[in-house]
Amino acid sequence: MMYRLWMALAAIAASGAGAQAPTAQPDLGPRLERFTYPWPVQTMTVDVVGQPAEMAFMDLAPARPNGRSVVLLHGKNFCGATWESSARALSAAGYRVLVPDQIGFCKSSKPRAAQYSFEMLASFTRRLMESRGIARAHVVGHSMGGMLAMRFAIMYPGQVERLVLVNPLGLKDRSEMGLPYVDVDTLWAGERKTSYASIKAYQLENYYHGQWKPAYDRWVWMQAGMYAGAGREQVALAQAKTSEMIKTQSVAHELYRITPPTTLIVGTLDKTAFGRAQTPPDLRRFLQAIPIVAPAAARAMPKATLVRLEGLGHSPQVEDPARFERTLLATLAPPRG
């Protein structure tokens, strides 16, 4: 409620000031306590280094079930709520939709002692599915969520009906392309500088190919709002640790182990190349963006198909929801005959 009021006031201010974005960040809490998700949020308790932690999630029951389920896995700079439009479309088509916030992100706990791994996040996701009575599902992962989805499919292939990777990270081992190791303390110091301006600048360049729409602001303020208050240190530390996780836990050499039917949906204008800022300038040209590495990655997977979304960037589900949802629903539709 506080967030909605703040955004309404910001819109009024912007309309009278040349449509400039407001400079003050709303304090939404380290677990987005003051940001309202589109559906009721529940939690599942897990143990992390001997301490209880809460994994937040939304579970949408369709009005007319088709008997199938979809699990939506968010990216590093996103949350479960960012899937709102996609989840509505899937639910309207009869799918049950499970939308978790991974441990360390958004409305879930961010335990200081956590040693993050994709295996840990995948095991928690599987436990969540089982706790909700979902034995098998389509698993859709975006960006970092694509890395997690690939690891999930390797660990639990029998629980994946179809794997859908939306502009996923992890298709290439960035260490082989010159990305150096950066320790958690250095990453943490960088994360402390996060603001609305820094998030927007990064997304404008890498996600949205220089074209900004007002609808994107909601998700930028959502992310920036976790850094605005007293809990910003724990948010920054979780983000630093998960950045190290992405760098050190590549799945690129195990693509042949992904046995479920797989579809890669890639926006052709995506400029994302994880770790570019940490790479020496003379090596940055070797960090190929996702659309460039996707074809070879698809060939390395036993049952993969590549779908290109021309003219879209890193987050097609945000940039052009209607087009993305048509593609996703067609991908998940059972074969005719």
Secondary structure, 3 states (H helix, E strand, C coil): CHHHHHHHHHHHHHHCCCCCCCCCCCCCCCCCCCCCCCCCCEEEEEEECCEEEEEEEEEECCCCCCCCEEEEECCCCCCHHHHHHHHHHHHHCCCEEEEECCCCCCCCCCCCCCCCCHHHHHHHHHHHHHHCCCCCEEEEEECHHHHHHHHHHHHCHHHEEEEEEECCCCCCCHHHHCCCCCCHHHHHHHHCCCCHHHHHHHHHHHCCCCCCCHHHHHHHHHHHHCCCCCCHHHHHHHHHHHHHHHHHCCCHHHHHHCCCCEEEEEECCCCCCCCHHHCCHHHHHHCCCHHHHHHHHHHHCCCEEEEEECCCCCCHHHHCHHHHHHHHHHHHCCCCC
